[in-house]
Amino acid sequence: MKSIIRIGSRESRLAVIQAEIIKNAIEKHHPELKVELVTMKTTGDKILDKSLEQIGGKGLFVKELDKALKDERIDISVHSLKDMPMEVPEELPLIGYSKREDPRDVLIYRPGQSEIMPGGVIGTSSRRRMLQLEKLYPSCTFKGIRGNVQTRLRKLEEQNFDGTVLAAAGLKRLHMESIIGRIFEVEEMVPAAGQGILAVQGRKGENHSYLDCIFCRKSEIEAAAEREFVAALDGGCTSPVAAHAIACGEEIKLYGLYYREKDDTFWVETKTGEAKRARQIGASLAEEMSKRS
C-alpha cells in the first residue's frame, strides 16, 4: 500500500469539507499514511448560466477528477453520491461509502421572510425538485438557479427569489443549519438517489484497505437500491426520477419517484424487502411502476 494518499476534490467549500471528512478519518485510523488534498475546478462548476440538461448532465462534475485518477495524479476522489452518474467507468469503481448525513431537501427563505407567499418565486434548476414543489406550492413560479451553496444564497438575494432548495446534508456539513426554513420529509419530496452519502472512487485492482475506517455497509445497501431504481429507468443525469431507501436491520424500504414524460406527471410508490436484495428491489420497483404507466 502507498505511504502517500492523494485525495481529489472539487474546489468548492463544501466539496473540500467533504473530502476533509475522508482525509481526517484516514489520518486518524492510519497514522502511518500521509494524506494530501488535490482540488480542481470541474466543467460543471465553471458553467453556471445554463442548466445541467443543457450542458451534459452530472458527468461534468466528475470528468476532470476521473481523468486525474486515470493519469494517476490522484489516488482516490470524493464525491457527493447524488452528483455521480449512474454509470461509472469499470476501471474507476466506487470503493467506499460514508455514513449517511441527513438525506432530506430543505427550503431556504430570502432573508427577512419566514414563508413563501402565493405567487412567490422559488429558485431551482432541478427537475426533480421542481415537479414536487409544484404540488407543494402550486401558486408559485420557478426559475433556474445554479452554483455552490454560497453562490445560490447570494443569488437568492440578488435575483429576488423568495426561496431556494438545498440538500440538508451540505448545510449541516457547512454548519449552516440555522438558515434552514423548512425541512421536506421524504414523503413530501423524494431526495436524489444517494443524497447525504459521500462516495469514494478509485482505480480498479489497487489496495484500498485504508478506507475501512469510513466504509458504511448500511449506506452501500441503500445506495444500491436507489441507484438501481434510477438506472433501470434511464434516470441518470438530469432526469427527475428519484429514489430513497431506508435500511433497518435485515429489511429495506425503497421510495421511488416515477416520471412519465408524455404528460409530464409523476407519482411515488414504495417497496419493502430483504436488505440483501437491495438491487433486485430497486429494479423490481422500477419495472412495476413502468408497467403501470
Residue pairs with C-beta under 8 A, 6 or more apart in sequence:
1 33
1 207
1 209
1 210
2 33
2 75
3 32
3 33
3 34
4 33
4 34
4 35
4 36
5 26
5 33
5 34
5 35
5 36
5 75
5 76
5 210
6 35
6 36
6 37
6 38
6 73
6 74
6 75
6 76
7 19
7 22
7 23
7 35
7 36
7 37
7 38
7 74
7 75
7 76
7 77
7 78
8 19
8 38
8 39
8 40
8 65
8 68
8 69
8 73
8 74
8 76
8 77
8 78
9 15
9 16
9 18
9 19
9 37
9 38
9 39
9 40
9 65
9 77
9 78
10 16
10 39
10 40
10 41
10 42
10 45
10 61
10 65
11 39
11 40
11 41
11 45
12 45
12 148
12 149
13 148
13 149
13 150
13 174
14 148
14 149
14 170
14 173
14 174
15 39
15 78
15 80
15 148
16 37
16 39
17 173
17 174
18 78
18 80
18 173
18 198
19 37
19 39
19 78
20 37
21 98
21 173
21 198
21 214
22 76
22 78
22 96
22 98
22 198
22 200
22 214
23 35
23 37
25 213
25 214
26 33
26 35
26 210
26 211
26 213
26 214
27 33
27 35
28 213
29 210
29 212
29 213
30 210
30 213
33 210
38 68
38 73
38 74
40 64
40 65
40 68
41 64
42 60
42 61
42 62
42 63
42 64
42 65
43 55
43 56
43 60
43 61
43 63
43 64
44 52
44 55
44 58
44 60
44 61
45 61
45 148
47 55
47 60
48 146
48 147
48 151
49 146
50 146
51 125
51 144
51 146
51 238
52 58
52 60
52 125
52 146
52 237
52 238
53 127
53 237
53 238
56 237
57 85
57 236
57 237
57 238
58 83
58 84
58 85
58 236
58 237
58 238
59 85
59 237
61 79
61 83
62 77
62 79
62 83
62 84
62 85
62 201
65 74
65 77
65 79
65 201
66 77
66 89
66 92
66 201
68 74
68 77
69 75
69 76
69 77
69 92
69 201
69 202
69 203
70 91
70 92
70 203
72 203
75 202
75 203
75 206
76 95
76 96
76 200
76 201
76 202
76 208
76 211
77 200
77 201
77 202
78 198
78 199
78 200
78 201
79 198
79 199
79 200
79 201
80 167
80 169
80 170
80 194
80 195
80 197
80 198
80 199
81 94
81 97
81 193
81 194
81 195
81 197
81 198
81 199
81 223
82 167
82 191
82 192
82 193
82 194
82 195
82 196
82 197
84 94
84 194
84 199
84 201
85 236
85 237
86 193
86 227
86 230
86 231
86 235
86 236
87 231
87 236
88 94
88 201
90 204
91 203
91 204
92 201
92 202
92 203
92 204
93 201
93 202
93 204
94 199
94 200
94 201
95 200
95 201
95 202
95 208
95 211
96 199
96 200
96 202
96 208
96 211
96 214
96 215
97 197
97 198
97 199
97 200
97 215
97 216
97 219
97 220
97 223
98 197
98 198
98 199
98 200
98 214
98 216
98 219
99 214
99 216
99 218
99 219
100 169
100 196
100 197
100 216
100 218
100 219
100 222
101 168
101 169
101 172
101 173
101 196
101 197
102 168
102 169
102 172
102 196
103 167
103 168
103 169
103 186
103 191
103 195
103 196
103 197
103 244
104 167
104 168
104 183
104 184
104 185
104 186
104 189
104 191
105 129
105 165
105 166
105 167
105 168
105 184
105 189
105 191
105 195
106 165
106 166
106 167
106 168
106 171
106 180
106 181
106 182
106 183
106 184
107 116
107 122
107 163
107 164
107 165
107 180
107 181
107 182
107 183
107 184
108 153
108 156
108 163
108 164
108 165
108 166
108 179
108 180
108 181
109 115
109 116
109 162
109 163
109 181
110 156
110 157
110 160
110 161
110 162
110 163
111 156
111 157
113 162
113 163
113 181
114 181
115 181
116 122
116 137
116 140
116 162
116 163
117 162
118 139
118 140
119 139
119 140
119 141
120 137
120 139
120 140
120 141
120 162
120 163
121 140
121 141
121 142
121 143
121 160
121 161
121 162
122 133
122 137
122 140
122 141
122 142
122 143
122 161
122 162
122 163
122 164
122 165
123 142
123 143
123 144
123 145
123 152
123 155
123 156
123 159
123 161
123 163
123 164
123 165
124 130
124 133
124 142
124 144
124 145
124 164
124 165
125 144
125 145
125 146
126 165
126 192
126 240
127 238
127 239
127 240
128 190
128 192
128 239
128 240
128 241
128 242
128 257
129 165
129 189
130 142
130 240
131 240
131 259
131 266
132 184
132 188
132 189
132 190
132 257
132 266
133 140
133 142
133 165
133 189
134 140
134 142
136 184
136 188
136 189
140 162
143 159
143 161
145 152
145 155
145 156
145 159
145 161
145 164
146 152
147 155
149 166
149 170
149 171
149 174
149 176
152 164
152 166
153 164
153 179
155 161
155 164
156 163
156 164
163 181
165 184
167 191
167 192
167 195
167 196
168 177
168 180
168 183
168 196
169 195
169 196
171 177
171 179
171 180
186 244
186 255
187 255
187 268
190 242
190 243
190 244
190 255
190 256
190 257
190 268
191 242
191 244
192 242
193 223
193 226
193 227
193 229
193 230
193 242
193 243
193 244
194 223
194 226
194 227
195 244
197 216
197 219
197 222
197 223
198 214
199 223
200 208
200 211
200 214
202 208
218 247
221 245
221 247
221 252
221 275
221 278
222 244
222 245
222 246
222 247
222 252
222 278
223 245
224 278
224 279
224 282
225 243
225 245
225 252
225 254
225 278
225 279
225 281
225 282
226 243
226 244
226 245
226 254
226 282
227 243
227 282
228 278
228 279
228 280
228 281
228 282
228 283
228 286
229 235
229 241
229 243
229 254
229 256
229 282
229 283
229 285
229 286
230 236
230 239
230 241
230 242
230 243
230 282
230 286
232 282
232 283
232 286
232 287
233 239
233 241
233 258
233 286
233 289
233 290
235 241
235 242
235 259
239 259
240 257
240 259
240 266
241 257
241 258
241 259
242 256
242 257
243 254
243 255
243 256
243 257
243 282
244 254
244 255
245 252
245 253
245 254
245 255
245 278
245 282
246 252
246 253
247 275
247 278
249 275
250 274
250 275
250 276
251 272
251 273
251 274
251 275
252 272
252 273
252 274
252 275
252 278
252 281
253 270
253 271
253 272
254 270
254 271
254 272
254 281
254 282
254 285
255 268
255 269
255 270
256 268
256 269
256 270
256 271
256 282
256 285
256 286
256 289
257 266
257 267
257 268
258 266
258 267
258 268
258 269
258 286
258 289
258 290
258 293
259 265
259 266
260 266
260 293
267 289
269 285
269 288
269 289
270 285
271 281
271 284
271 285
271 288
272 281
273 280
273 281
273 284
274 281
